[in-house]
Amino acid sequence: MAGTFAVLGPHQVGYLDYFGSGSETIAHLRENGRITVMFSAFEGQPNIVRLYGRGSFIRPGDPEFDELRGRFSKDRTTGQRSIVLIDLDRVQKSCGYSVPKMALVEQRDILDLHQEKKGPEAYVDYGQQKNAVSIDGLPALGCL
């Protein structure tokens, strides 16, 4: 079981994607499929890990969505836009010597609470209304 990020196979990872900050990732995956995910260590050893690959996304209602969704935390489903899948081409580790040391004080649940308050019905047409295109005009959810 994982949280919002999961290793799905020897060369595949995925993460849960929620409404709330535009549709840039989906639009750029549709355009050319390339994606990079970066993880930084803010405490302990100063490391950065980058995952490079080709991405795709699975939307609620797609045939494989429910099976994949079971690989992540079931804590929250309201406002979920997709599962982003990444078929890895390369994994690179580098120093994080300039990454500042930081401490996690607590998780923020503001988006979770906001989306739960709105309820699932608020997101039925949200993608078409608010995430139709990216900020640079690329098609995102408007043409699905």
Number of C-alpha atoms within 10 A of each C-alpha: 11 12 12 17 17 17 16 16 10 8 13 17 18 23 21 20 20 19 18 13 8 17 23 18 19 24 23 19 17 17 12 10 16 16 18 14 11 12 11 15 16 16 13 8 11 16 17 17 16 15 19 18 20 16 23 19 21 19 16 13 9 10 10 11 15 13 8 14 19 11 18 20 15 12 9 13 15 20 23 17 23 21 22 19 22 25 20 18 11 11 14 10 12 11 13 15 11 8 14 12 12 10 8 7 6 6 6 8 8 9 13 15 12 12 20 15 11 12 13 13 10 13 18 11 11 16 19 15 12 17 23 20 21 19 13 9 10 17 20 24 20 17 9 9
